[in-house]
Structure formats: structure tokens, C-alpha cells
Amino acid sequence: MAKDTTLTGKERFFDESDIIVSKTDLKGRVTYCNREFQRVAGYTEREMLGQPHNIIRHPDMPRCVFELMWETIQNGDEIFAYVVNRCKNGDHYWVNAHITPSFDKTGKIVSYHSNRRVPNRDIVKDKIIPIYQKLLSEEKKYSNRKEGMQASRKMLEDFLKSQGMAYDQFVATL
């Protein structure tokens, strides 16, 4: 599917009033995707259900940001993040994602829920893309993907420390 798709360089957009919604199980497999998600990403519900959510992972998205997102939600916390996703045909789209764990009556995490809205274009262009390009450049310096991710994660953590804030605070201040 998308992983074998050549990138087109074409960006897709959706309306500010629209919300892209998906739910996953604990392993990140899609259990729900709304019509807006299907429309923007170019997949049918049948193609998405049961697939790993990273089917829409764009190669310009730093792996260390995904690692941070997973750690956050697996710890029971919510996170806001800017994400670039890949469509089925190789197009891409930017979102401001709000990802939360879902809990059962005993407080155990049973799934994850993500709402994605239209991001501020100036923030994406002026703040997020330059940071993500630096993180990706660091990741690519290493032949070992895990080492690259660790190095870019350290770079991200050092940047946040220099700003005197955690990732969620940084995103909220943009």
C-alpha cells in the first residue's frame, strides 16, 4: 500500500471545520477511521481496518517524534503533535494531532484515539518543518536506524531543554 508508493510532493488539504479521527488497538492497528480520514488519506475503511496506523507514515516525519508520542500515550498521557502523513497515492497532508489513550473502568489503557485538525500553515512552514528537517538529518547520519533515532531524540530533548519546556508545552506555545 502506501509504503510502496512513490511520493508525489503534492499536498492535500482539508477544511478547518473537518476533523480526521482514528482509533487503534494497543499495537497501533486501526480499529476505526472516519470518512474524513478516508477521504484525505485516500484509503477505504476496508483497506484501513486492521492495518498498522503507520501505513500513512511519511518518510519526512522524524522517527523520534513518533517514539515520543508512543511513550507519552503508553504512559497514560495525551499529546499534541504536528504530523505529516502520506496518502495512499503518495500525496501528503499536515495535521495538528491530539492523541489520547482510552481507559476501561479499572483505569487500564485499552486503545488509542486521535483527532487531527488543520494545522496553522505558518507554524508548519516556519517552525515545524525546519525542526523536523534537522531531526531527520541527524537520523540519516547513522546506518543503524535505532542509533539514528536515539541521536535525533537527544537533539530534540536538547532543543526542548534550551527552550525550558517539555514537548507538549512547546507545541502549545507555537
Secondary structure, 3 states (H helix, E strand, C coil): CHHHCCCCCCECCCCCCCCEEEEECCCCEEEEECHHHHHHHCCCHHHHCCCEHHHHECCCCCHHHHHHHHHHHHCCCCEEEEEEEECCCCCEEEEEEEEEEEECCCCCEEEEEEEEECCCHHHHHHHHHHHHHHHHHHHHCCCCHHHHHHHHHHHHHHHHHHHCCCHHHHHHHC
